[in-house]
């Protein structure tokens, strides 16, 4: 098994037959990514949304490494240690590839060097540090007004759920916590969302998208749509419409791209560089190899790269492999869409469900309840509930460390 994301974690946890499971991943924990934006400002603490992978299955053999190459004919995988870089070879009978995806920079110059991302817990920690650093630098005596405005301009590239929820959490942080600590410079702070397409949250219902845009206008979060980025420097984002934005922090949340391991595999891929699999998640012409999660797509029906899709794929493959061990067929994968949720700030959220479409405070309560119930352990549930209560009563922590 390669990976420890939603697909891999649910497969490991639900696999019942007596398989000897070896997990290879540079991350030794499962991360509940839907709540990752909340950790960037301290609404939730980092360790509250992770679960050690060894807790998913006590007999699992875990190797802290990343896959480098694959010899499908000999059924051997070459991996590299995640800490020291040691290379080793591992044999397999069945291989499940669930390595996820990386942030896609679309080849735009300067993105890798200057932008920040939000895929892993360490990304959230860097963002949290950078936010406070921007305020501390802007608060120093003698800093010119123009430089203060640059430092306190937070630009989010990408109008999908990740970018929108980060902008919403950051706005809450500014209004509810930083205003008291940095009273002289908070009025200079700005948040801008840059989106290449014609609107934000394009997968949501039109009325819900408009509700989010209306709230952002009221909260003075600037939304620039139809504005592709063409270049990024250390202090500026250049747009195709010849405008440029100076920034102190730039979050790049524009979509997914393939990992180097996936790019190097000789198997057929989609236009978005996802491995093509059948409706049992088998890689064609590669006996004993399966692929699930964001790195894979069924040719006839490429599902979106979301946590709920990956979770259902992991659960299905666990049933399919158990059936395979008994000489049976679990049948093809059937996806059940449960709807979409997004936090938009000010204790308001969007819910785009099959039988309900709503926004506002009551939807925010539902948003929190839904995510709380989907956390993978009682430890996570208790910690997240405690974090929400602590942030409400005492405020978010503004320390730099």
ZAMARMAR-394182 format. One record per residue (C-alpha): residue number from 1; chain; x, y, z. Coordinates in steps of 0.001 Angstrom, whole numbers, plus 500000, padded with zeros to 6 digits. Layout:
BEGIN
  nulo  loro       X       Y       Z
   NUM     A       X       Y       Z
...
END
This chain:
BEGIN
  nulo  loro       X       Y       Z
     1     A  500000  500000  500000
     2     A  501371  503402  498997
     3     A  499914  506385  500853
     4     A  498106  507330  504071
     5     A  495334  509610  502794
     6     A  491569  509119  502883
     7     A  491568  506264  500366
     8     A  494484  504385  501936
     9     A  493368  504898  505539
    10     A  489854  503580  504908
    11     A  491207  500588  503006
    12     A  493657  499709  505779
    13     A  491063  500160  508492
    14     A  488350  498060  506836
    15     A  490354  495248  505254
    16     A  489152  492118  507091
    17     A  490867  489191  505379
    18     A  494234  488033  506718
    19     A  496390  490104  504365
    20     A  499916  490995  505452
    21     A  499751  494775  505016
    22     A  502825  496931  504417
    23     A  502264  500674  504135
    24     A  504884  502893  502508
    25     A  504431  506639  502918
    26     A  506510  509690  503919
    27     A  503682  510598  506322
    28     A  503082  508275  509277
    29     A  499614  509612  510042
    30     A  496216  510164  508474
    31     A  495253  513829  508078
    32     A  491630  514978  508121
    33     A  492126  517565  505359
    34     A  488618  519145  505401
    35     A  489570  520888  508661
    36     A  493124  521760  507601
    37     A  492309  525444  506833
    38     A  491123  525854  510434
    39     A  494597  524966  511732
    40     A  496267  527808  509804
    41     A  494866  530386  512236
    42     A  494564  528323  515414
    43     A  490820  527637  515377
    44     A  491915  523995  515632
    45     A  495321  522790  516811
    46     A  497514  520781  514456
    47     A  497524  517419  516216
    48     A  493764  517410  516730
    49     A  493107  516297  513140
    50     A  495734  513586  512684
    51     A  495651  509902  513591
    52     A  498767  507652  513569
    53     A  498510  505168  510726
    54     A  499469  502291  513031
    55     A  496254  502935  514982
    56     A  494179  502093  511915
    57     A  495375  498504  511968
    58     A  497539  497134  514760
    59     A  499267  494510  512620
    60     A  500256  496939  509866
    61     A  503925  497172  508865
    62     A  504712  500827  508233
    63     A  507769  502141  506375
    64     A  508541  505863  506433
    65     A  509505  506277  502781
    66     A  508264  507459  499407
    67     A  507926  505314  496287
    68     A  510501  506095  493605
    69     A  510026  503520  490835
    70     A  508181  500316  490038
    71     A  509079  497105  488213
    72     A  505636  495643  487520
    73     A  507007  492558  485736
    74     A  509131  491480  488720
    75     A  506609  492880  491245
    76     A  509154  494979  493039
    77     A  508970  498556  494265
    78     A  511924  500866  494887
    79     A  511426  503375  497699
    80     A  513489  506065  499393
    81     A  513521  506738  503138
    82     A  511590  509856  504082
    83     A  514191  511031  506628
    84     A  517625  509861  505515
    85     A  516971  509056  501859
    86     A  518036  505409  502125
    87     A  516942  503383  499077
    88     A  515506  499885  499334
    89     A  513492  497409  497300
    90     A  510226  495835  498434
    91     A  508434  492865  496844
    92     A  504648  492635  496682
    93     A  501843  490285  495690
    94     A  499200  493008  495430
    95     A  500028  496699  495175
    96     A  497584  499502  495944
    97     A  498695  502950  494775
    98     A  497041  505739  496785
    99     A  499700  508447  496769
   100     A  497268  511314  496204
   101     A  498320  514416  494322
   102     A  500411  517554  494726
   103     A  499549  521206  494191
   104     A  499572  522050  490496
   105     A  501606  525138  489602
   106     A  500709  524812  485874
   107     A  504300  525649  485015
   108     A  503847  529290  486055
   109     A  507185  530891  486767
   110     A  507879  531702  490421
   111     A  505077  529696  492029
   112     A  507304  526962  493461
   113     A  509816  529479  494773
   114     A  507530  532059  496349
   115     A  504012  530705  496964
   116     A  502819  528720  499965
   117     A  500600  525646  499694
   118     A  498039  523861  501866
   119     A  498286  520099  501436
   120     A  499975  518888  504608
   121     A  500075  519824  508280
   122     A  503506  521382  507853
   123     A  502032  523665  505175
   124     A  499436  524859  507684
   125     A  502126  525502  510285
   126     A  504152  527588  507813
   127     A  501067  529619  506905
   128     A  500280  530204  510572
   129     A  503821  531437  511218
   130     A  503867  533651  508121
   131     A  500603  535385  509072
   132     A  501987  536423  512461
   133     A  505360  537363  510925
   134     A  503643  539706  508485
   135     A  501886  541493  511328
   136     A  505003  541683  513487
   137     A  507039  543176  510635
   138     A  504308  545659  509722
   139     A  504038  546688  513385
   140     A  507688  547755  513660
   141     A  508407  551501  514028
   142     A  509501  553257  510867
   143     A  508090  550776  508352
   144     A  506787  552807  505373
   145     A  503035  552751  504760
   146     A  503492  551168  501319
   147     A  505508  548313  502847
   148     A  502937  547838  505614
   149     A  500197  547545  503005
   150     A  502217  544977  501070
   151     A  502991  542881  504139
   152     A  499339  542856  505192
   153     A  497940  541936  501787
   154     A  497055  538229  501852
   155     A  496460  536824  498368
   156     A  494771  533478  497730
   157     A  495147  532024  494223
   158     A  492273  529594  493663
   159     A  488560  529954  494286
   160     A  487886  526338  495230
   161     A  486953  525116  498729
   162     A  490539  525168  500060
   163     A  491217  528764  499035
   164     A  487784  529995  500088
   165     A  487917  528348  503515
   166     A  491430  529666  504185
   167     A  490314  533196  503279
   168     A  487265  532807  505534
   169     A  489307  531522  508492
   170     A  491884  534278  508003
   171     A  489189  536957  507979
   172     A  487765  535588  511228
   173     A  491271  535662  512721
   174     A  491750  539305  511715
   175     A  488383  540467  513057
   176     A  488142  538392  516211
   177     A  491737  538106  517466
   178     A  494357  540236  515685
   179     A  492373  543464  515867
   180     A  493113  543751  519581
   181     A  496777  542739  519375
   182     A  497731  544830  516322
   183     A  495227  547671  516539
   184     A  497395  550165  514626
   185     A  497967  547993  511548
   186     A  494938  545668  511282
   187     A  492949  548358  509385
   188     A  495566  548042  506620
   189     A  495051  544275  506241
   190     A  493399  543025  503039
   191     A  492427  539626  501650
   192     A  492194  539019  497892
   193     A  491036  535875  496114
   194     A  492303  535426  492554
   195     A  490453  532926  490350
   196     A  491212  532127  486705
   197     A  487636  531073  485852
   198     A  484475  533165  485905
   199     A  483460  532385  489467
   200     A  484407  530890  492817
   201     A  483213  527541  494164
   202     A  482242  526414  490669
   203     A  481069  522971  491821
   204     A  478423  524518  494104
   205     A  474870  525582  493282
   206     A  474634  529024  491645
   207     A  472599  530569  494493
   208     A  475115  529338  497057
   209     A  478017  530777  495063
   210     A  476256  534130  494946
   211     A  475639  533993  498694
   212     A  479359  533476  499284
   213     A  480273  536334  496931
   214     A  477778  538641  498655
   215     A  479208  537834  502088
   216     A  482761  538405  500853
   217     A  481834  541799  499419
   218     A  480263  542749  502754
   219     A  483363  541607  504621
   220     A  485620  543443  502110
   221     A  487276  540305  500825
   222     A  488218  541223  497268
   223     A  487358  538553  494665
   224     A  489075  538778  491254
   225     A  487565  536312  488781
   226     A  488664  535731  485188
   227     A  492199  536631  486279
   228     A  494771  533927  485458
   229     A  498196  534325  487053
   230     A  501110  534570  484609
   231     A  504078  535133  486936
   232     A  504949  535274  490626
   233     A  507862  537101  492232
   234     A  508880  537409  495870
   235     A  506529  540334  496429
   236     A  504137  540492  493454
   237     A  501587  538416  491528
   238     A  501264  539354  487844
   239     A  497878  538670  486228
   240     A  497021  538087  482567
   241     A  494934  541263  482481
   242     A  498183  543187  483122
   243     A  497298  543972  486719
   244     A  499738  543075  489481
   245     A  499160  542562  493195
   246     A  501810  543070  495839
   247     A  501535  540640  498739
   248     A  502992  539603  502070
   249     A  501592  536071  501901
   250     A  500531  534138  498811
   251     A  498586  530879  499107
   252     A  498488  528750  495944
   253     A  495345  526579  495969
   254     A  494508  526170  492288
   255     A  494124  522406  491937
   256     A  495980  519113  491836
   257     A  498802  517685  489781
   258     A  500527  514281  489683
   259     A  503256  513244  492098
   260     A  506677  512467  490551
   261     A  506040  508752  491157
   262     A  502782  508809  489187
   263     A  504386  510842  486389
   264     A  507120  508225  486052
   265     A  504813  505203  485746
   266     A  504426  503725  482217
   267     A  500670  503080  482614
   268     A  497935  504953  480686
   269     A  496810  508243  482236
   270     A  494035  510771  481762
   271     A  494569  514287  480414
   272     A  494944  515408  484035
   273     A  497678  512789  484548
   274     A  495660  510436  486756
   275     A  496148  506686  486384
   276     A  493367  505106  484334
   277     A  491664  502223  486168
   278     A  488606  500050  485560
   279     A  485476  500023  487728
   280     A  487254  497657  490177
   281     A  490224  500094  490416
   282     A  492551  497669  488649
   283     A  495276  499195  486502
   284     A  494886  497686  483001
   285     A  497704  495437  481758
   286     A  499310  495510  485225
   287     A  498414  492332  487076
   288     A  497991  492774  490820
   289     A  498109  496598  490800
   290     A  495235  498804  491985
   291     A  495012  502595  492214
   292     A  492550  504684  494260
   293     A  492138  508246  495449
   294     A  493245  511449  493732
   295     A  495932  509705  491679
   296     A  493436  507453  489841
   297     A  490375  507871  487633
   298     A  487881  505486  486063
   299     A  488063  506210  482344
   300     A  484294  506261  481786
   301     A  483518  508179  484976
   302     A  486346  510265  486473
   303     A  485035  511267  489888
   304     A  486143  514567  491480
   305     A  489247  514629  493643
   306     A  487524  515015  496996
   307     A  487792  513396  500411
   308     A  484383  511713  500196
   309     A  485236  510088  496849
   310     A  488576  508798  498172
   311     A  486918  507540  501361
   312     A  484299  505570  499454
   313     A  486914  504151  497095
   314     A  488992  502916  500040
   315     A  485981  501256  501657
   316     A  484995  499631  498365
   317     A  488470  498260  497650
   318     A  488617  496721  501140
   319     A  485404  494823  500347
   320     A  486683  493906  496876
   321     A  489991  492528  498165
   322     A  488213  490543  500882
   323     A  485915  489113  498208
   324     A  488914  488344  495973
   325     A  490537  486350  498776
   326     A  487355  484247  498966
   327     A  487268  483749  495198
   328     A  484316  486114  494727
   329     A  483631  489372  492898
   330     A  482423  492431  494820
   331     A  480973  493969  491673
   332     A  481849  497397  490234
   333     A  482331  500519  492324
   334     A  479264  502694  492827
   335     A  479791  506238  494039
   336     A  477176  507869  496258
   337     A  477393  511648  496274
   338     A  476737  512995  499775
   339     A  476893  516672  498872
   340     A  479395  519451  499501
   341     A  480106  521750  502421
   342     A  482235  524880  502686
   343     A  482921  527408  505440
   344     A  482681  531039  504275
   345     A  483458  532912  507501
   346     A  481527  534785  510159
   347     A  480007  531562  511526
   348     A  478367  530884  508160
   349     A  478700  527937  505794
   350     A  477322  526547  502549
   351     A  475640  523156  502191
   352     A  474951  521791  498718
   353     A  473207  518481  499389
   354     A  470814  516451  497268
   355     A  467794  517272  499431
   356     A  468944  520561  500930
   357     A  470757  523649  499722
   358     A  471349  526327  502278
   359     A  473682  528874  503790
   360     A  473996  530844  506989
   361     A  474441  530240  510709
   362     A  472323  527070  510946
   363     A  474270  525611  508012
   364     A  477498  526418  509872
   365     A  476223  524397  512848
   366     A  475461  521539  510455
   367     A  478941  521938  508849
   368     A  480647  521582  512205
   369     A  478451  518672  513262
   370     A  479034  516805  509997
   371     A  482804  517110  510185
   372     A  482875  516286  513881
   373     A  481053  513002  513266
   374     A  483379  512083  510380
   375     A  486603  512418  512355
   376     A  488177  508973  512544
   377     A  488640  508521  516296
   378     A  487100  509575  519587
   379     A  490388  511253  520444
   380     A  490073  513515  517381
   381     A  486422  514277  518143
   382     A  487179  515305  521729
   383     A  490227  517389  520760
   384     A  488444  519254  517957
   385     A  485416  519967  520144
   386     A  487753  521243  522876
   387     A  489652  523420  520364
   388     A  486442  525012  519087
   389     A  485338  525739  522641
   390     A  488745  527107  523636
   391     A  488900  529409  520594
   392     A  485389  530694  521330
   393     A  486058  531376  525029
   394     A  489710  532488  525050
   395     A  490372  533422  521433
   396     A  492979  532030  519064
   397     A  496641  532029  520026
   398     A  498724  534758  518343
   399     A  502164  533590  519507
   400     A  505028  533182  517048
   401     A  507136  530058  517519
END
